[in-house]
Amino acid sequence: MATKPHPEQCETEGRVCVFFDRDGVVNRAPDPERYVTRFEAFQLLPAFWQALSAVREAGAVAVVVTNQRGLATGLVASSELERMHQHLVESAAERGLEILDILVCPFDDDQHPWRKPQPGMLLEAARRHRLDLARSWMVGDQESDVLAGRQAGCRTVRLLRREEPSEADVVIRDEANLAETLRQCLAEGALKGAPNE
């Protein structure tokens, strides 16, 4: 069953955005730990740079949206998180790329409007940066990312490394295919209206 877009998604029109989940998409997933707790363990994925290049080529912008419950539980220090994200932004700039914003949900409450699968971070980014959610995409490796994207009114791409159902518009099995997938998605989105019509 399709998830209805959140009513606030109609409030903004503007730039096309690709929203990226962080762990498992931007950086190596924290396995076996649940969180990346130290800067030294924050390993950026080469496939992410290729995907970010595809976003730039399409004239879109990129925003990272990440649940970080470890901040609330004390497993992740805010100073370490800041180092990780500063490194991410600087590494992008060194490659001639840009991350428009990084939004973090630090809360332990699963019902908090910012915590995915709630769409609050995407809606906030749209307000801040005049993003056109109906032409934007959410990329993640968890179904909560897909649900957040759909509730915000975006199309969705899921990087699915195991066999399970997904409501994502596009499913890929290998992050090496993400850049080309985004090129196709963004080109297709330029010709279409709102998702799930």
Secondary structure, 3 states (H helix, E strand, C coil): CCCCCCHHHHHCCCECEEEECCECCCECCCCCCCCCCCHHHCCECHHHHHHHHHHHHCCCEEEEEEECHHHHHCCCCHHHHHHHHHHHHHHHHHCCCCCCEEEEECCCCCCCCCCCCCCHHHHHHHHHHCECHHHCEEEECCHHHHHHHHHHCCEEEEECCCCCCCCCCEEECCHHHHHHHHHHHHHHHCCCCCCCC
